[in-house]
Amino acid sequence: MGSSEDPNKPVSPYDPSSSPSHSQPLLSKPPPFPSPIDEPPRSESDPTQYLQICYNHGPRSFKDIPFLILFLLLVLCTFGFGIFAVFHRNSNYSTVSSYTYNYNSSSCVKDSLSSANWDLLNSSASHVPEDLIWTLVATLVLSVPMCFGLLLLLKHYTKQIVYVSLPFFIVVPIFLNVYWFVACTVSSTCSDAFPLAYRILVLVFVFLIIGVIVWIFVINWHRIELTIRIIGVASDALSKNLGLFVALPCLTLGLIIYYAPIVVFLVFARFNGDIVAKVSSGKYTCVWKQDSWVPAYFALAILTMLWSATIMVETKVYVISGTIAQWYFSKADEAPRKSIRSSLRNAFGPSSGTICLSGLLICVVRMVRAAVDSARREEASGIVNLVLRCCVNALLTAVDFLNKFTINFAAITGEAYCSSARMTYELLRRNLLSTVFVETISSRLLVGIVFVLSAIYTIVVCAILQAVSDLGAYSYLVAALAWLLLLLVLGFFVHVLDNVVEAVYVCYAIDRDKGEVCKQEVHEVYVHLPISRGQRQSLPTRTIGV
């Protein structure tokens, strides 16, 4: 059909009039239009060209089923052989020292005269200071309102919190560095064990680290304002889904409960074997010999636990992404209902195979990386080892690149792992968004804020303990344990907020791809993120959805 419009006028994919209706399928292909980016020509049959992506609210089909079956088989084998180990155990394992070699029977027999006297064992348990218990309990209780208070402060007063915390990033390390130096110099015991030259060397080294921190903030100062706005948006999104603070710890508790029988199985697996005679220097002794299958079971159980841990990490990311996506794509006048329940159902249902595959890749990458780091520490020389390390590091980097945002995308669309990885790359590439960059400064700022809060809390706890108790130097250890516990809890909060930042980033990319604006406040912030470096030279500046 003819048209009176100027044929030279470019057609924008972000024009609302060119967007397909919402009644189309999840991954429908819109009418073809020229790309605003100078890209190499593509085949019209390419299924990844300009796919229309949106949140999949409907029923989802099961994906990556073979990896789910493989994980279930691994779990069944671990529990099956573990139950066998419990019932097949040798009760004489704990009394192996009471066996002696009998030359008449040519075997090990129990010597009643030298049997272990278990009644003489010292039954007194180590004394745990009461102050330590109460301090840790109080820290754990106080950490909950501290997390919610920090979330509300970051939501409403992000700029003030960040700018107030920035000086403490420098002041607190300087105070601690000077304090330990003076305390060690005053103490005769510490000064004798730690000479003055070494104390000065450590003091200068810590000051150099503080200087590096200052330099990092100086060169990234132009990104502080954008980082503040990103943290504020993520905090607002998380405050609208507070149920995540119940669901995610419950998932962690479920993993611990799941680990408990495996640990019991590993303990009882050591009891499978026999007491045999061993010749050493012409003398017979009785030793414990494990069954040949026990080391293989240890490897199986440990592999299952590692894979399960990475699966739980990916499950949390999936639940966070699915919940945040439902909030993001919901209408302004209505809140999503049962969003966390829906995300959990999808995570343990249709997308369980996808999560298993992602967890397997992460598990393999971490194991290979640990092996490479171990080889580096052993200082293995040779050009072959150097080339192998470079190749392995390049491969691991490629896998990390592939896995970035894949689970976030799978939680939103319900696609399989490979499809999610490919479509995520295509989505971000054609919208000029980086596949490896969100805003890493936000993570560093949050970690710094958490460090400052925990350090201030530790100083207060230490001062209170020294004022009201007679622990003496032991108060430093109690305060350090309280600091570690608070750091773990607040670190969990930062991890959740980081995942929210990435989930909102993927939702913004989908929104931008469709030329729509579901959350205006998000577009006003994320539109200022740097574009992909590969497209900087070939694209004119433009603003989307603001």
DRENKOLNU-631633 format. One line per field, with one value per residue (C-alpha): residue number from 0; x, y, z. Coordinates in steps of 0.5 Angstrom, whole numbers. Each point is the difference from the previous one (the first is absolute). Layout:
% DRENKOLNU-631633
i: c(NUM, ...)
px: c(X, ...)
py: c(Y, ...)
pz: c(Z, ...)
***
This chain:
% DRENKOLNU-631633
i: c(0, 1, 2, 3, 4, 5, 6, 7, 8, 9, 10, 11, 12, 13, 14, 15, 16, 17, 18, 19, 20, 21, 22, 23, 24, 25, 26, 27, 28, 29, 30, 31, 32, 33, 34, 35, 36, 37, 38, 39, 40, 41, 42, 43, 44, 45, 46, 47, 48, 49, 50, 51, 52, 53, 54, 55, 56, 57, 58, 59, 60, 61, 62, 63, 64, 65, 66, 67, 68, 69, 70, 71, 72, 73, 74, 75, 76, 77, 78, 79, 80, 81, 82, 83, 84, 85, 86, 87, 88, 89, 90, 91, 92, 93, 94, 95, 96, 97, 98, 99, 100, 101, 102, 103, 104, 105, 106, 107, 108, 109, 110, 111, 112, 113, 114, 115, 116, 117, 118, 119, 120, 121, 122, 123, 124, 125, 126, 127, 128, 129, 130, 131, 132, 133, 134, 135, 136, 137, 138, 139, 140, 141, 142, 143, 144, 145, 146, 147, 148, 149, 150, 151, 152, 153, 154, 155, 156, 157, 158, 159, 160, 161, 162, 163, 164, 165, 166, 167, 168, 169, 170, 171, 172, 173, 174, 175, 176, 177, 178, 179, 180, 181, 182, 183, 184, 185, 186, 187, 188, 189, 190, 191, 192, 193, 194, 195, 196, 197, 198, 199, 200, 201, 202, 203, 204, 205, 206, 207, 208, 209, 210, 211, 212, 213, 214, 215, 216, 217, 218, 219, 220, 221, 222, 223, 224, 225, 226, 227, 228, 229, 230, 231, 232, 233, 234, 235, 236, 237, 238, 239, 240, 241, 242, 243, 244, 245, 246, 247, 248, 249, 250, 251, 252, 253, 254, 255, 256, 257, 258, 259, 260, 261, 262, 263, 264, 265, 266, 267, 268, 269, 270, 271, 272, 273, 274, 275, 276, 277, 278, 279, 280, 281, 282, 283, 284, 285, 286, 287, 288, 289, 290, 291, 292, 293, 294, 295, 296, 297, 298, 299, 300, 301, 302, 303, 304, 305, 306, 307, 308, 309, 310, 311, 312, 313, 314, 315, 316, 317, 318, 319, 320, 321, 322, 323, 324, 325, 326, 327, 328, 329, 330, 331, 332, 333, 334, 335, 336, 337, 338, 339, 340, 341, 342, 343, 344, 345, 346, 347, 348, 349, 350, 351, 352, 353, 354, 355, 356, 357, 358, 359, 360, 361, 362, 363, 364, 365, 366, 367, 368, 369, 370, 371, 372, 373, 374, 375, 376, 377, 378, 379, 380, 381, 382, 383, 384, 385, 386, 387, 388, 389, 390, 391, 392, 393, 394, 395, 396, 397, 398, 399, 400, 401, 402, 403, 404, 405, 406, 407, 408, 409, 410, 411, 412, 413, 414, 415, 416, 417, 418, 419, 420, 421, 422, 423, 424, 425, 426, 427, 428, 429, 430, 431, 432, 433, 434, 435, 436, 437, 438, 439, 440, 441, 442, 443, 444, 445, 446, 447, 448, 449, 450, 451, 452, 453, 454, 455, 456, 457, 458, 459, 460, 461, 462, 463, 464, 465, 466, 467, 468, 469, 470, 471, 472, 473, 474, 475, 476, 477, 478, 479, 480, 481, 482, 483, 484, 485, 486, 487, 488, 489, 490, 491, 492, 493, 494, 495, 496, 497, 498, 499, 500, 501, 502, 503, 504, 505, 506, 507, 508, 509, 510, 511, 512, 513, 514, 515, 516, 517, 518, 519, 520, 521, 522, 523, 524, 525, 526, 527, 528, 529, 530, 531, 532, 533, 534, 535, 536, 537, 538, 539, 540, 541, 542, 543, 544, 545)
px: c(0, 2, 2, 0, 6, 7, 3, 7, -3, 3, -5, 2, -1, -2, -6, -6, -4, 5, -1, -4, -6, 1, -4, 5, 4, 6, 5, -3, 3, -2, -1, 7, 3, 7, 5, 2, 7, 5, 0, 2, -5, -4, -4, -8, 0, 4, -5, 4, -1, -4, -4, -5, 1, -5, -1, -3, -6, -3, 1, 7, 3, 6, 7, 6, -3, 7, 4, -6, 0, 7, 0, -5, 3, 7, -5, -3, 7, 3, -6, -1, 8, -1, -5, 4, 6, -5, -2, 6, 5, 5, -1, 7, 3, 0, 4, 5, 5, -2, 2, 6, 3, -1, 5, -4, -6, 5, -6, -1, -4, -3, 5, -5, 6, 2, -7, -2, -2, -6, -2, 7, -1, -1, -7, 1, -2, 4, -3, -3, 0, -7, 2, 1, -6, -4, 4, -2, -7, -1, 4, -4, -7, 3, 2, -7, -3, 7, -1, -7, 2, 6, -5, -5, 6, 3, -7, -2, 7, 5, 4, 0, 2, 6, 3, 0, 3, 6, 4, -1, 3, 7, -1, -2, 6, 5, -3, 1, 7, 2, -3, 3, 7, -1, -3, 6, 5, -3, -1, 7, -2, -2, 6, 5, -4, 0, 6, -1, 3, -6, -5, 2, 0, -7, -2, 3, -3, -7, 0, 2, -6, -4, 3, -2, -7, 0, 3, -6, -5, 3, 1, -7, -3, -4, -4, -2, -7, -2, 2, -4, -6, 1, 0, -6, -4, 2, -2, -7, -1, 3, -5, -6, 2, 2, -2, 6, 4, -5, 1, 7, 2, -5, 4, 6, -3, -2, 7, 3, -6, 2, 7, -1, -1, 5, 5, -2, 1, 7, 1, -3, 4, 6, -2, -1, 7, 3, 6, 6, 7, 5, 8, 4, 8, -1, -6, -7, -5, -8, -2, -7, -1, -5, -4, 2, -7, 1, 4, -4, -6, 3, 2, -8, -2, 4, -1, -8, 1, 4, -5, -6, 3, 1, -7, -2, 3, -3, -7, 1, 2, -6, -5, 2, 0, -7, -2, 3, -3, -7, 1, 3, -5, -6, -5, 1, -6, 0, 5, 2, -3, 4, 6, 5, -5, 0, 8, 1, -5, 3, 7, -1, -5, 1, 7, 3, 4, 3, 2, 3, 4, 2, 2, 4, 4, 2, 2, 5, 2, 2, 3, 4, 2, 2, 5, 3, 1, 3, 5, 2, 1, 5, 4, -1, 5, 1, -3, -5, -3, 0, -4, -5, -1, -2, -4, -4, -1, -3, -5, -2, -1, -4, -4, -1, -2, -5, -3, -1, -8, -2, -3, -3, -3, -2, -4, -4, -1, 0, 5, 5, 7, 3, -6, 1, 7, 0, -7, 3, 6, -4, -5, 6, 4, -5, -2, 7, 0, 7, -1, 5, -1, -5, 3, 5, 1, -7, 3, 6, -4, -4, 5, 4, -7, 0, 7, -1, -6, 3, 6, -4, -4, 6, 4, -7, 0, 7, -1, -6, 4, 6, -5, -5, 4, 7, 2, 6, 4, -6, -5, 4, -1, -8, 0, 3, -5, -6, 3, 1, -7, -3, 4, -3, -7, 1, 4, -6, -4, 5, 0, -7, 0, 5, -4, -6, 4, 2, -8, -2, 5, -2, -7, 2, 3, -6, -4, 4, 0, -7, 0, -5, 1, -3, 4, 2, 4, 5, 0, 2, 6, 3, -1, 7, 4, 5, -1, 4, 7, -1, -5, 2, 3, -5, -7, -2, -2, -8, -4, -5, -7, 2)
py: c(0, 7, 5, 8, 0, 2, -7, 3, 1, -5, -4, 0, -7, 4, 4, -3, 0, -5, -5, -6, -1, -3, -6, -3, -6, 1, 0, 2, 3, 8, 2, 2, 7, 2, 0, 7, -3, -1, -8, -5, -3, -6, -6, 1, -7, 2, -1, 4, 7, 5, -5, 3, -2, 1, -3, -7, 0, -6, -7, -2, -7, -4, 2, -3, -7, -4, 4, 0, -8, 0, 4, -4, -7, 3, 2, -7, -4, 5, -2, -7, -2, 4, -4, -6, 3, 1, -7, -3, 3, -4, 2, -2, 6, 4, -5, -2, 2, -6, -5, -4, -5, -7, -5, -6, 2, 5, 5, 6, -1, 4, 1, 0, 2, 6, 2, 8, 2, 5, 2, 4, 5, 7, 1, 8, 4, 6, 6, 5, 7, 3, 6, -3, -3, 6, 4, -4, -1, 8, 1, -5, 3, 7, -2, -1, 8, 2, -3, 3, 7, 0, -2, 6, 5, -2, 0, 7, 3, -3, 6, 2, -7, -1, 7, -1, -7, 2, 4, -6, -5, 4, 2, -7, -4, 6, 0, -8, 0, 6, -4, -6, 3, 4, -6, -5, 5, 2, -8, -3, -7, 2, 5, -6, -5, 5, 5, 7, 0, -5, 4, 6, -4, -3, 7, 3, -6, 1, 8, -2, -4, 6, 4, -5, 0, 8, 0, -5, 5, 6, -3, -3, 7, 1, -6, 1, 4, -6, -5, 3, 1, -8, -2, 4, -3, -7, 2, 2, -7, -4, 4, -2, -7, -1, -7, -2, 1, -6, -4, 0, -2, -5, -3, 0, -3, -6, -1, -1, -5, -3, 0, -3, -8, 1, 2, -6, -5, 3, -2, -7, -1, 0, -6, -5, -4, -5, -1, -3, -2, 4, -2, 6, -1, -7, 1, -1, 5, 1, 6, 2, -1, 3, -3, 2, 3, 5, 5, 0, 1, 6, 3, -1, 3, 6, 1, 0, 5, 5, -1, 1, 7, 3, -2, 3, 6, 0, -1, 6, 4, -3, 2, 7, 1, -3, 4, 7, -1, -1, 6, 4, -2, 1, 6, 6, -1, -7, -4, -7, -6, -6, 2, -4, -6, 0, 1, -6, -4, 1, -1, -7, -1, 1, 4, -5, -3, 7, 1, -7, 2, 7, -3, -5, 5, 4, -6, -2, 7, 0, -6, 1, 7, -3, -5, 5, 5, -6, -2, 8, -1, -6, 4, -5, 3, -1, 3, -6, 1, 8, -1, -5, 5, 5, -4, -2, 7, 2, -6, 2, 7, -2, -4, 6, 4, -5, -1, 7, 2, -7, -2, 7, -1, -7, 2, 6, -4, -7, -2, -6, 2, 0, 4, 5, 1, 2, 4, 4, 1, 2, 5, 4, 0, 3, 5, 2, -2, -4, -7, 0, 7, 2, 5, -3, 6, -1, -7, 3, 6, -5, -4, 6, 2, -7, 0, 7, -2, -6, 3, 5, -5, -4, 6, 1, -7, 0, 6, -3, -6, 3, 5, -6, -6, -3, -3, 4, -2, -5, 6, 1, -7, 0, 7, -3, -6, 5, 4, -7, -2, 7, 1, -7, 2, 7, -3, -4, 6, 3, -6, 0, 7, -1, -5, 5, 5, -6, -2, 7, 1, -6, 3, 7, -3, -4, 6, 4, -5, 0, 8, 0, 3, -4, 3, 7, 1, -5, 2, 7, -3, -6, 4, 3, -6, 0, -4, -6, 2, -4, 5, 6, 2, -2, 3, 7, 2, -1, 0, -6, 0, 7)
pz: c(0, -1, 5, 0, 5, -2, -1, 3, 6, 5, 4, 8, 4, 6, -4, 4, -7, -2, 6, 0, 4, 7, -3, -4, 3, 4, -5, -6, -6, -1, -7, -3, 0, -1, 6, 3, 1, -6, 1, -5, -4, 3, -3, 0, 3, 6, 6, 4, -4, 4, 4, 4, 8, 6, 6, 0, 4, -2, 1, -2, -3, 3, -3, 1, 3, -1, 5, 5, -1, 1, 6, 3, -2, 4, 6, 0, 0, 5, 5, -2, 1, 6, 3, -2, 4, 6, 0, -2, 5, 4, 8, 1, -3, 6, 4, -5, 5, 5, -6, 0, -4, 2, -3, 1, -4, -5, 1, 4, 7, 5, 6, 6, 5, -5, -2, 0, 7, -3, 7, 1, -5, 2, 0, 1, -6, -1, 3, -4, 3, 1, -3, -6, -1, 2, -4, -6, 1, 1, -7, -3, 2, -1, -7, -3, 2, -2, -7, -1, 3, -5, -6, 2, 1, -7, -3, 2, 2, -5, -1, 7, 2, -5, 1, 7, 0, -5, 5, 5, -6, 2, 7, 3, -3, 2, 7, 0, -3, 5, 6, -1, -1, 7, 4, -2, 1, 7, 2, 2, -3, -7, 0, 2, -5, -6, -1, -1, -7, -2, 3, -4, -6, 1, 2, -7, -4, 3, -2, -7, -1, 3, -5, -6, 3, 0, -7, -3, 3, -3, -7, 0, 3, -6, 1, 7, -2, -5, 5, 6, -5, -2, 8, 1, -6, 3, 7, -2, -4, 6, 5, -5, 1, 7, 0, -3, 7, 2, -6, -1, 7, 0, -6, 3, 6, -5, -2, 7, 1, -6, 1, 7, -2, -5, 5, 5, -6, -1, 7, 0, -6, 3, 5, -6, 0, 4, 5, -4, 2, -3, 0, 2, 1, 1, 6, -1, 2, -1, -4, -3, -8, -3, -5, -8, -1, 6, -4, -6, 4, 3, -7, -2, 7, -1, -7, 2, 5, -4, -6, 5, 3, -7, -2, 7, -2, -7, 3, 4, -6, -4, 6, 1, -8, -1, 6, -2, -7, 2, 4, -6, -5, 4, -1, 4, 4, 2, 3, -2, 4, 2, -4, 5, 0, -8, 0, 5, -4, -7, 3, 3, -6, -7, 1, 5, -6, -2, 7, 0, -6, 2, 7, -3, -5, 6, 4, -5, -1, 7, 1, -6, 2, 7, -4, -4, 6, 4, -6, 0, 8, -2, -4, -6, -5, -8, -6, -1, 7, -1, -7, 4, 5, -5, -4, 6, 3, -7, 0, 7, -2, -6, 5, 5, -6, -3, 7, 1, 1, -3, 6, 1, -7, 1, 6, -4, -6, 2, -6, 0, 2, -7, -3, 6, 0, -8, 1, 5, -4, -6, 5, 3, -6, -5, 6, 1, 7, 2, 2, 5, 3, 5, 5, 4, 4, 3, 3, 3, 3, 3, 3, 3, 3, 3, 3, 3, 4, 2, 2, 4, 3, 2, 3, 4, 3, 2, 4, 3, 2, 3, 4, 3, 0, 2, -6, -1, -7, -1, -2, -6, -3, 2, -3, -6, -1, 1, -6, -4, 1, -1, -7, -2, 1, -3, -6, -1, -1, -5, -4, 0, -2, -6, -3, 0, -4, -5, 0, -1, -6, -4, 1, -2, -6, -2, 1, -4, -6, 0, 0, 6, 7, 6, 5, -2, 7, -3, -7, 3, 3, -4, -6, 2, 0, -5, -6, -3, -2, -6, -3, 3, -7, -4, 3, 1, 7, 2, 6, 1, 4, 4)
***
